[in-house]
Amino acid sequence: MVLSQQPQKPFPEKQSGRLKFAEWLTDRQHPLTSRVITNRVWRWHFGKGIVATPDNFGKLGAKPTNQPLLDWLSVKLMEENWSLKQLHRTILLSNTWQMSSEFNSQAAAVDPDNKLMWRADVRRLDAESIRDSILFVSDGLDPALGGSLLNVGNREFVFNHESKDGVTYDFNRRSIYLPVIRNHLYGMFMLFDYSDASVLNGDRASTTVAPQALFLLNSELVEEASHRMAESILHQTALSPEQKIQELFLKSYGREAGEMEVSKSLHFLEELEKELQAEEADSQKRIIRSWQVLCQSIFASSEFIYLR
C-alpha cells in the first residue's frame, strides 16, 4: 500500500483490499487512527481538542497540549476493543471534565489559555443543541426516531434563482433530522455557526453576534416555545407564583431560583402586566403574555445557551 513504509503483499485478485486497509488502519502499530478518534471525542466534550486542529495531525497542524494523555487514551481505546462508549465514560468520570469554570489566578498565571484544562471553559451550545433545548424545556420536542423530513422528491430543485423554496423546517423533531441543503441551509443553523455542509470540518467556529440575539427575541420558534411553556406553567394552578418561578428555573436551568431571582421575576411580571393593560383588556391574556416574555428572556439568557 502507498501509505505504508513497509513492503506489503499484493492483494488477492478476487479481493478489493478494503478489509486489509481496515485492518491496517486499526493495527496497534498504526496509532494515528485511535489518536484522531480520541481527539475528536475529547473535543466534543471540552470544546477543543488535545490537538487543536482535529482535521490535521500533520506537520502543519497544532502540537498536542498533552501528548501523554492523548497516547494513554488512544491505547486505552484500542485495548477496550474500540469501545467509544467506554471512552466517553472514561472522560466523563475524570476530574478534568468535572472541573468548574471558577477562575484561579495562580493557574491563570501559569496557563492563561487554559490549555491544560485547569478549569472548564465557558462555551456556547451548538445550533442543534440550542434548538433542541428550547423545544425540550417547552414540552414541544418530538422524540420520534428515524425517517426523513425532506419533503421534495429525488432530483427535484429545492431552491433556485427564481426563489422557489420547496423545503420547510417547521418540525418539532430533533435537529439531527432536519434537512441539510448545502446551498440553502436552515436560517437558525447559519446564525449559530453550523458547519459548511460541503466540506469536512472537525472544529466548528463559535461566534457571538447581534443576529443571534435578534433570533432569540423575534423568531417564530422561540415565540411558540415560550407561549407553550407559559401556558404549561400557568396550568399548574396548585402552585403559588413563587413555586411557578422555581418550576420555570428548574426546567430551564436545572437549578432552583435564588430569592432575588424570584423577587425580580415576580416584579417583572407585575410591571409588564401593567404595561399591557393599555393594549389588552383581557386580564388572562395579559398574564399569559407576561409569562411568555419571561420564558423568552430565559431562552435568550447566557445561562441557557452557554455551558459553564
C-alpha positions in Angstrom: 0.0 0.0 0.0 1.1 3.5 -0.8 0.6 4.8 2.8 2.8 2.1 4.4 6.5 2.4 4.9 7.0 -1.4 4.9 6.7 -3.6 1.8 3.2 -5.1 1.5 2.0 -8.3 0.0 -0.3 -7.8 -3.1 -4.0 -8.3 -2.6 -5.6 -11.4 -3.9 -7.2 -10.9 -7.3 -10.7 -11.6 -6.0 -10.5 -9.1 -3.2 -10.8 -5.3 -3.3 -8.3 -4.7 -0.4 -10.8 -2.9 1.8 -10.6 -5.4 4.5 -6.8 -5.3 4.6 -6.9 -1.5 4.6 -9.3 -1.5 7.6 -7.1 -4.0 9.4 -4.1 -1.7 8.7 -5.9 1.4 10.0 -6.8 -0.3 13.2 -3.5 -2.1 13.8 -1.7 -1.5 17.1 1.3 -0.5 15.1 -0.7 2.3 13.4 -1.8 4.6 16.3 -2.9 7.5 14.2 -6.5 6.3 13.8 -7.1 5.9 17.5 -5.5 9.3 18.3 -7.7 11.0 15.8 -10.9 9.4 17.1 -9.9 10.1 20.7 -9.1 13.7 20.0 -12.4 14.3 18.3 -14.3 12.7 21.3 -12.3 14.9 23.6 -13.1 18.0 21.5 -16.8 17.1 21.6 -16.8 17.2 25.4 -14.4 20.1 26.1 -15.0 22.3 23.1 -11.3 22.0 22.0 -9.1 19.0 21.3 -5.9 18.0 22.8 -4.7 18.6 19.3 -6.4 21.9 18.4 -6.6 21.0 14.7 -8.7 17.8 14.7 -8.6 17.7 10.9 -4.8 18.0 10.6 -2.4 15.8 12.6 0.4 16.6 10.2 3.4 18.9 10.5 1.3 21.9 9.7 -1.2 21.1 12.4 -1.1 22.1 16.1 1.0 20.1 18.5 -0.8 18.2 21.3 -1.1 20.2 24.6 -0.8 16.9 26.5 0.8 14.2 24.4 1.0 11.5 27.2 -2.7 11.9 27.9 -3.6 11.6 24.2 -1.5 8.5 23.9 -2.9 6.9 27.0 -6.5 7.5 25.9 -5.7 6.2 22.4 -4.1 3.0 23.7 -7.0 2.5 26.2 -9.5 2.8 23.3 -7.7 0.0 21.4 -7.4 -2.2 24.5 -11.1 -1.9 25.1 -11.9 -3.1 21.6 -12.5 0.4 20.2 -15.5 1.0 22.5 -16.5 4.6 22.1 -19.0 4.2 25.0 -16.1 3.3 27.3 -14.0 6.2 26.0 -16.9 8.6 26.8 -17.3 7.0 30.3 -13.5 7.4 31.0 -13.6 11.1 30.0 -16.9 12.0 31.8 -15.8 10.3 35.1 -12.5 12.2 35.1 -11.8 15.1 37.4 -10.9 17.2 34.4 -14.4 17.0 32.9 -16.0 17.7 36.2 -14.0 20.9 36.8 -16.0 24.1 37.4 -15.4 27.2 35.4 -14.2 29.1 38.5 -11.2 31.4 37.9 -7.9 30.7 39.6 -5.4 33.4 39.4 -2.4 31.2 40.2 -3.3 28.7 37.5 -4.1 31.5 35.1 -0.6 32.9 35.6 1.0 29.6 34.5 -1.5 28.7 31.8 -3.5 31.8 30.7 -5.1 30.0 27.7 -6.3 27.1 29.8 -4.5 24.6 27.5 -4.0 22.1 30.4 -7.7 22.3 31.4 -7.3 23.7 35.0 -10.9 24.9 34.7 -13.9 24.3 32.4 -14.2 26.7 29.5 -17.4 28.6 29.2 -18.7 27.7 25.7 -21.9 28.2 23.7 -24.1 25.3 22.8 -24.1 24.4 19.1 -27.0 25.3 16.9 -28.7 21.9 17.1 -28.5 21.8 20.9 -29.9 25.3 21.3 -32.9 24.4 19.1 -33.5 21.0 20.8 -33.2 22.6 24.3 -35.8 25.2 23.5 -38.2 22.6 22.3 -37.4 20.2 25.1 -38.0 22.5 28.1 -41.2 23.8 26.5 -42.5 20.3 26.1 -42.5 20.6 22.3 -39.8 18.2 21.3 -41.0 15.2 19.3 -38.8 12.2 20.4 -39.7 10.0 17.4 -36.8 8.2 15.8 -35.8 7.7 12.2 -37.4 8.7 9.0 -36.8 11.7 6.7 -38.3 15.2 6.9 -37.2 16.2 3.3 -40.5 16.9 1.5 -39.2 17.2 -2.0 -38.8 14.4 -4.5 -35.4 13.0 -5.6 -33.6 15.1 -8.2 -36.1 18.0 -7.7 -35.0 21.6 -7.2 -35.3 22.6 -3.6 -34.1 26.2 -4.1 -33.2 28.2 -7.2 -32.6 31.7 -8.6 -36.4 32.2 -9.0 -36.8 31.9 -5.2 -38.5 28.6 -5.5 -38.3 27.1 -2.0 -39.7 23.6 -1.5 -38.1 22.9 1.8 -39.7 23.5 5.2 -38.1 23.3 8.6 -41.4 23.6 10.5 -41.0 20.4 12.5 -40.6 19.6 16.2 -38.3 16.6 15.6 -34.8 16.6 16.9 -32.4 18.8 14.9 -30.5 15.8 13.6 -33.4 15.0 11.4 -33.8 18.4 9.8 -32.9 18.6 6.1 -29.4 20.0 5.3 -29.4 21.7 1.9 -25.9 22.8 1.1 -26.9 26.0 -0.7 -30.0 26.7 1.3 -29.2 26.0 5.0 -31.8 26.4 7.7 -31.6 30.0 8.9 -31.1 29.3 12.6 -28.2 26.9 11.7 -26.4 29.6 9.8 -26.8 32.1 12.6 -25.3 29.8 15.2 -22.3 28.6 13.2 -23.4 25.3 11.7 -20.6 23.9 9.6 -20.4 24.2 5.8 -22.1 21.0 4.6 -19.9 21.0 1.5 -16.6 20.3 3.4 -15.4 18.3 6.3 -15.0 20.3 9.5 -14.0 18.8 12.8 -13.8 22.1 14.7 -16.8 24.4 14.3 -16.5 28.1 15.0 -18.4 29.7 17.9 -19.3 33.3 17.4 -21.3 35.8 19.4 -23.1 38.3 17.0 -26.2 40.5 17.2 -28.4 38.4 14.8 -28.3 35.6 17.3 -29.9 37.7 20.0 -32.4 39.0 17.4 -33.4 35.5 16.6 -34.0 34.6 20.2 -36.1 37.8 20.5 -38.2 37.6 17.3 -38.2 34.1 15.8 -41.3 32.1 15.4 -39.6 29.1 17.0 -38.9 30.9 20.3 -42.3 32.7 20.2 -44.2 29.4 20.0 -42.0 27.7 22.5 -42.2 30.5 25.1 -46.0 30.6 24.7 -46.3 26.9 25.1 -44.1 27.0 28.2 -46.0 29.9 29.8 -49.3 28.1 29.3 -47.9 24.9 30.8 -46.6 26.7 33.9 -49.8 28.6 34.4 -51.9 25.5 34.1 -50.3 24.2 37.3 -52.9 26.0 39.4 -51.9 24.3 42.7 -48.6 26.2 42.7 -48.1 29.6 44.1 -46.4 32.3 41.9 -43.1 31.7 43.7 -43.4 28.0 43.1 -44.1 28.6 39.4 -40.9 30.6 39.1 -39.0 27.8 40.8 -40.5 25.3 38.3 -39.5 27.5 35.4 -35.9 27.8 36.6 -35.7 24.0 37.3 -36.9 23.2 33.8 -34.7 25.7 32.1 -31.5 25.8 34.1 -31.6 22.6 36.1 -31.4 24.6 39.4 -33.6 26.4 41.8 -34.0 30.2 41.6 -32.4 32.3 44.3 -34.6 34.6 46.5 -33.5 37.7 44.5 -34.3 35.9 41.2 -37.8 35.0 42.4 -38.4 38.5 43.6 -37.2 40.2 40.4 -39.1 37.8 38.2 -42.4 38.5 40.1 -41.7 42.2 39.9 -41.0 41.9 36.2 -44.3 40.0 35.6 -46.3 42.6 37.6 -44.8 45.6 35.8 -45.2 44.0 32.4 -48.8 43.2 33.1 -49.5 46.8 34.0 -47.9 48.0 30.7 -50.1 45.6 28.7 -53.3 47.0 30.2 -53.3 49.8 27.6 -53.4 47.4 24.7 -55.1 44.2 26.1 -58.3 44.3 28.1 -58.5 40.6 28.8 -56.6 40.0 32.1 -56.0 36.3 31.4 -54.3 37.1 28.1 -52.1 39.8 29.8 -51.0 37.2 32.3 -50.1 34.6 29.6 -48.3 37.3 27.6 -46.3 38.4 30.7 -45.2 34.8 31.5 -44.4 34.3 27.8 -42.0 37.2 27.8 -40.4 35.9 31.0 -39.9 32.5 29.4 -38.5 34.1 26.2 -36.0 36.1 28.3 -34.8 32.8 29.9 -34.3 31.2 26.4 -32.2 34.3 25.4 -30.1 34.2 28.6 -26.5 33.3 28.7 -27.1 30.6 31.3 -29.5 28.8 28.9 -27.2 28.8 25.8 -23.8 28.5 27.4 -22.2 25.6 29.2 -20.4 26.6 32.4 
